Amino acid sequence: MTAEVSLVASSLGCSSRSVWRWLAEAKKTGSPEKRARKRLGATEEVTEVLADCYGNVKRAHEELARRAREKNEKPVGLTTLHDAIRRDLTPGFMVGLRQGIPAARGYNPALKRPAGQRNQAWEGDHKRAPLKVLMSNGELAAVWVTWFEDHAYGVVMGWAVTPVSAHRGSVLAALRHALLREEQYGPAGGKPKLVRIDRGRDFLSRTVTAAFGALGVRVHVVDSPRHKGGIERLNRTAMTRFFADLPGYTKAPLLDHRTRVTDGDPPITFTRFVAELSAWVERHNAEEIVPGTGMTRLQAWLADPAEIRDVPYEDVRAFMLESDDRAYKITSRGITWNKRTYMPEDAAGRIGTEVRVRWMPHHDHEIEIYEYRSNRYLGRCFLSDEANDEQLDEVFASRRQLEAKITKTLKAAQVRRRERYGPVDAPQEPKKLKRRTRAEIAAELQTTAAGPARRASAEPYQPRMKPAASWVLPGPRPTTEGDKQ
């Protein structure tokens, strides 16, 4: 026995006397477990008092002390109560008593989603910029940024900026930017399989829901912002790496209890803010190296072998554009909008036509035009002074097509005119009249004066069917006795 005690003592790093004492206590209590110390715990009474006090430990201690004095018991100390709560109750439970269930959820560890493939899942959200911008009318306004991010690689797929307050049009504009892969929008884009959004009324509006349904994209509405952690991380990154560098940042350090370092900064204009945001998104996507992949976010996205489901331009042109509902005329120079001149791709023969202009926010390189009265789509327009060779070829091709159509129509009319008036205009040989003798003319006149020729048969006419007995036949009437008298 002594050898076994010595072996246990050497294994546990204690003396043999301690092992003998443990054996004696186990023999006395009947259990090998260490006897627990008598100390205060978070009993049901303590928990109830904490809930009544909304997690305020000081108030709970006062209530427990009052109850103990009523029972002629010694009140528990405040430090002892703090130790019991810290030992038996979790921080999430205490936050739940103070602030409620949503706050308590922030203390739960979240499972990490697999990265997946590109366009497998997007996340969308609004973010209010912590600054005021100067609008064209001279007034200061808050701005909201609406954007979509690819969950697999963190690429900002599309974004839109809205002054004053974000709305459903902001969501549609950002979604249009994210879907298209043309030079001004891409190269990242295509149709996602899933979009995760929160319960914001703009994202859950009927128009936005119809847009996702028309594109065949599933929408997953999350209950908590942490369930779309990618876009929330983007919001925090933009706060520290972009908004904080702009003048008028409202979360800058305080000089006193109400004056900030940036209070005297001149406000940035709305146009400049949009340009700075575009440049920052470009750096975020195509210049910053991600340590995990050793590539930029855009390079990793382009290297993914997953199929890209492109969306035809015609499917997103109608319900993702803004309009001022004004009538603009197509002139010989094109369309003048926002102090810039645009040339329609198919404007041949349309000078003087009134059109309605629709445009993509923050992308004035092109506009869409619709016939003002019928709202019929007429095509895209591009800046006249920035047209590339491909766009110019489309303009010239539309002109050639119109000229070819006019030529074909005129030639067809010429053919029909020749067919209609051909017998009159075409020279014809005169018909030769047959001369007759006087004897032939006299014989013809005599035949006509004698009346019609007699029947070949002298027999009276016999009908094929006998007339009915009730019919009155023509001829002499039969005589009666009255007629004889």
Secondary structure as the mmCIF struct_conf table of DSSP 4:
data_model
#
loop_
_struct_conf.conf_type_id
_struct_conf.id
_struct_conf.beg_label_comp_id
_struct_conf.beg_label_asym_id
_struct_conf.beg_label_seq_id
_struct_conf.end_label_comp_id
_struct_conf.end_label_asym_id
_struct_conf.end_label_seq_id
HELX_RH_AL_P HELX_RH_AL_P1 THR A 2 LEU A 12
TURN_TY1_P TURN_TY1_P1 GLY A 13 GLY A 13
BEND BEND1 CYS A 14 CYS A 14
HELX_RH_AL_P HELX_RH_AL_P2 SER A 16 THR A 29
BEND BEND2 GLY A 30 GLY A 30
BEND BEND3 GLU A 33 GLU A 33
HELX_LH_PP_P HELX_LH_PP_P1 LYS A 34 ARG A 37
HELX_RH_AL_P HELX_RH_AL_P3 GLU A 44 ASP A 52
TURN_TY1_P TURN_TY1_P2 CYS A 53 GLY A 55
HELX_RH_AL_P HELX_RH_AL_P4 VAL A 57 GLU A 70
TURN_TY1_P TURN_TY1_P3 LYS A 71 ASN A 72
HELX_LH_PP_P HELX_LH_PP_P2 LYS A 74 GLY A 77
HELX_RH_AL_P HELX_RH_AL_P5 LEU A 78 ASP A 88
BEND BEND4 LEU A 89 LEU A 89
HELX_RH_AL_P HELX_RH_AL_P6 PRO A 91 GLN A 99
HELX_RH_AL_P HELX_RH_AL_P7 ILE A 101 ARG A 105
TURN_TY1_P TURN_TY1_P4 GLY A 106 TYR A 107
BEND BEND5 ASN A 108 ASN A 108
HELX_LH_PP_P HELX_LH_PP_P3 PRO A 109 PRO A 114
TURN_TY1_P TURN_TY1_P5 ARG A 118 ASN A 119
BEND BEND6 GLN A 120 GLN A 120
STRN STRN1 TRP A 122 LEU A 134
TURN_TY1_P TURN_TY1_P6 SER A 136 ASN A 137
BEND BEND7 GLY A 138 GLY A 138
STRN STRN2 LEU A 140 ASP A 150
TURN_TY1_P TURN_TY1_P7 HIS A 151 TYR A 153
STRN STRN3 VAL A 156 PRO A 163
BEND BEND8 VAL A 164 VAL A 164
HELX_RH_AL_P HELX_RH_AL_P8 ARG A 168 LEU A 179
BEND BEND9 GLU A 182 GLU A 182
TURN_TY1_P TURN_TY1_P8 GLU A 183 TYR A 185
BEND BEND10 PRO A 187 ALA A 188
BEND BEND11 LYS A 193 LYS A 193
STRN STRN4 LEU A 194 ILE A 197
BEND BEND12 ARG A 199 ARG A 199
TURN_TY1_P TURN_TY1_P9 ARG A 201 LEU A 204
BEND BEND13 SER A 205 SER A 205
HELX_RH_AL_P HELX_RH_AL_P9 ARG A 206 LEU A 215
TURN_TY1_P TURN_TY1_P10 GLY A 216 GLY A 216
STRN STRN5 ARG A 218 VAL A 221
BEND BEND14 ASP A 223 SER A 224
HELX_RH_3T_P HELX_RH_3T_P1 PRO A 225 LYS A 228
HELX_RH_AL_P HELX_RH_AL_P10 GLY A 229 ARG A 241
TURN_TY1_P TURN_TY1_P11 PHE A 242 PHE A 242
HELX_RH_3T_P HELX_RH_3T_P2 PHE A 243 ASP A 245
BEND BEND15 LEU A 246 LEU A 246
TURN_TY1_P TURN_TY1_P12 PRO A 247 GLY A 248
TURN_TY1_P TURN_TY1_P13 THR A 250 LYS A 251
BEND BEND16 ALA A 252 ALA A 252
HELX_LH_PP_P HELX_LH_PP_P4 PRO A 253 PRO A 253
STRN STRN6 LEU A 254 LEU A 254
BEND BEND17 LEU A 255 ARG A 258
STRN STRN7 ARG A 260 ARG A 260
TURN_TY1_P TURN_TY1_P14 VAL A 261 GLY A 264
BEND BEND18 ASP A 265 ASP A 265
HELX_LH_PP_P HELX_LH_PP_P5 PRO A 266 PRO A 267
STRN STRN8 ILE A 268 THR A 269
HELX_RH_AL_P HELX_RH_AL_P11 PHE A 270 ALA A 286
TURN_TY1_P TURN_TY1_P15 GLU A 287 GLU A 287
HELX_LH_PP_P HELX_LH_PP_P6 GLU A 288 GLU A 288
STRN STRN9 ILE A 289 VAL A 290
TURN_TY1_P TURN_TY1_P16 PRO A 291 GLY A 294
STRN STRN10 MET A 295 THR A 296
HELX_RH_AL_P HELX_RH_AL_P12 ARG A 297 ALA A 303
BEND BEND19 ALA A 306 ALA A 306
HELX_LH_PP_P HELX_LH_PP_P7 GLU A 307 ILE A 308
HELX_RH_AL_P HELX_RH_AL_P13 TYR A 313 VAL A 316
BEND BEND20 ARG A 317 MET A 320
STRN STRN11 GLU A 322 LYS A 329
STRN STRN12 THR A 331 THR A 331
TURN_TY1_P TURN_TY1_P17 SER A 332 ARG A 333
STRN STRN13 GLY A 334 GLY A 334
STRN STRN14 ILE A 335 TRP A 337
TURN_TY1_P TURN_TY1_P18 ASN A 338 LYS A 339
STRN STRN15 ARG A 340 PRO A 344
TURN_TY1_P TURN_TY1_P19 GLU A 345 ASP A 346
TURN_TY1_P TURN_TY1_P20 ALA A 348 GLY A 349
TURN_TY1_P TURN_TY1_P21 ILE A 351 GLY A 352
STRN STRN16 GLU A 354 MET A 360
TURN_TY1_P TURN_TY1_P22 PRO A 361 HIS A 362
STRN STRN17 HIS A 363 GLU A 371
TURN_TY1_P TURN_TY1_P23 TYR A 372 SER A 374
STRN STRN18 TYR A 377 LEU A 383
HELX_RH_3T_P HELX_RH_3T_P3 SER A 384 GLU A 386
HELX_RH_AL_P HELX_RH_AL_P14 ASP A 389 ASP A 425
BEND BEND21 ALA A 426 ALA A 426
HELX_LH_PP_P HELX_LH_PP_P8 GLU A 429 ARG A 435
HELX_RH_AL_P HELX_RH_AL_P15 ARG A 438 ALA A 449
TURN_TY1_P TURN_TY1_P24 ALA A 450 ALA A 450
BEND BEND22 PRO A 452 PRO A 452
HELX_LH_PP_P HELX_LH_PP_P9 ALA A 453 ARG A 455
BEND BEND23 ALA A 456 ALA A 456
BEND BEND24 GLU A 459 GLU A 459
HELX_LH_PP_P HELX_LH_PP_P10 PRO A 460 TYR A 461
BEND BEND25 ARG A 464 MET A 465
HELX_LH_PP_P HELX_LH_PP_P11 LYS A 466 ALA A 468
TURN_TY1_P TURN_TY1_P25 ALA A 469 SER A 470
HELX_LH_PP_P HELX_LH_PP_P12 TRP A 471 LEU A 473
BEND BEND26 PRO A 474 GLY A 475
HELX_LH_PP_P HELX_LH_PP_P13 PRO A 476 THR A 479
HELX_RH_AL_P HELX_RH_AL_P16 GLU A 481 LYS A 484
#
